[in-house]
Amino acid sequence: MKLLSCLIILVLAASLVGAQTSRPITRESKLSAERCRCGSLIVELASLNTKLVRGKIGPDAVTPILIEIYSVPRGMWKKDSYLLTKEIKARRVFQTDMDGNFFLPSLKMGRYVFKFGIAGGGMNCAWMKVRLSKKYIYRPIEAGISVGI
């Protein structure tokens, strides 16, 4: 009986360790005092509905990438993203890791414009409207920026 209970404890411990290592470990992305500078092109990406701010910037980009977040009032949602970023102050600026991954769990539910770029310029920026709500399923945010002209 003692052997059986030890075996059950070992199996449980092994399954818990396996469950923890199979999950990706993510840390909140680092906030930044830098701001995005853009090349000569502005790319508007498709809007996205999700419940969590997590994603990856495409492989062609120089990393780390800066991401500026602008909170959009309800009446302004249909405006062009570029114009919104000129009218509204960025709420947060953070950066990806060296692989282009980012994770920001502490953002409140709402409507946002995300601006992707780099601090030194030389890359074209991209904008995306993101609506955060618990009623949506989790969809990772995927974006890419390219070398400026």
N, C-alpha and C positions, 0 to 999 in steps of 0.2 A: 504494500500500500504506500509506504514511504517513497519507494522508487517511482511509482506511478505519479505521485504528486510532484516529485522533482522533475520528472519528464514533462508534465503539463506546464510547469513554471518555465522550463527551458524553451519549450515550443512557443509559449506566449511571449517571452522575452525576445526570441528570434523574430517572431512576426512583427513585434513593435519596432525593433531596430530596422527591419527591412522596409516597413512602411515609412519610417522617418527618412531613410536614405533615398528612397525612390522619389520623394517630393523635391522639387527644385527649391533651394534656399534662396530667398530674395530679401534684399535689404532695401529700405527706402532710398531713392535716388538722392544724391547730394544737391542741396540748394546752391545757387550760384549768384554772384553779384554781377557777373558779366551779362551782356545783352547780345542778341543776334544781330549780325550784319549780313546783308544779303548781296548776292551778285546781281545780275541784270534781269533774271527771270523770276517770276513769282508763280508757283504751281499751287493750284487749288485742288486738294485731295477730296475724295468723297466723304460725306458726313458719316458719322458712326454713332450708334447707340450701344452703350455698354454699362456695366455696373462697377467696373474696376479700371483704374488707370494703370495699365501695364502693357508693355509692347517692346518693339525693336525697330531700329532704324536700319535701312537696307545696307548691304555689304559694301557698296561703292563709296560710302561717305567717310570723310576723315573724322575720327572720333577723338574726344567726346563731342557729342552734339548737344547744343543748348536747346531747351524747350521752354518757351514762354507760354504762360497760361493766362487767358483773359476771360473773366466772368462776363457773360452776355446777358443783359436784361431781356426779359421776355419779349417786349415790343420791338427789339432790334435784331431778333434772330434771323430774319430773312435778308438782312443786309449782307453785302460782300464781306468776306473775312478780312481782306486787306484793309478795307475802310474801317471795320470794327477795331482793328489793332491800332489804327491812327487816332480813333476817338476815345478809346478806353485804355486806362493804365493797366499794365500787366500785374496780375495778382501774385504770381509766383514765377520764378525762373529756376530751373534745375537742369542737371546734365545727365547724360547717359553714362554707363560705364564704358570701358575701352572696347567692349564687344558690341556696343550700340543698344544694350538693353536698358530699360527704365521701369521704375515701379514707384508709384506715389499713392499709398493707401489712404491718406488723410484728406483727400479732396471731398468737399460736400457735394451732395446731389445737385444737379443744375445743368445749365448750358454754358459751354465754353468754346473758345477758339484756341487751338494749339498752334503755335508758330515754331517751326523747326529750322535751325540754322547753326552757324558757328560764330564765335566771338570775333575772329580775325577777318571775316568776310571771305570773298573768293569762292563761296558756294552759293548756289541759288537756294532761296528759302522755300519752304512749303507751309501751307496753312491747312488746317482741318477743323471742321466743327465737330465737337464731341458732346453728346448728351449723356449725362450720368444719371442713372436711376436704378433702384433696386429691382424694379420690375423687368428690366432687360437681362438677358443672359450675358455672361462674360464673353467679350470678343477682344482679342488682343489688338492693340493699335499698331499698325504697320505703316511705316512711312519711309520715304527715301529723299535724299537731296543730292543734287549733282553739281559738278564743277561749274562755276559761273562763266559767263561769256566775256 
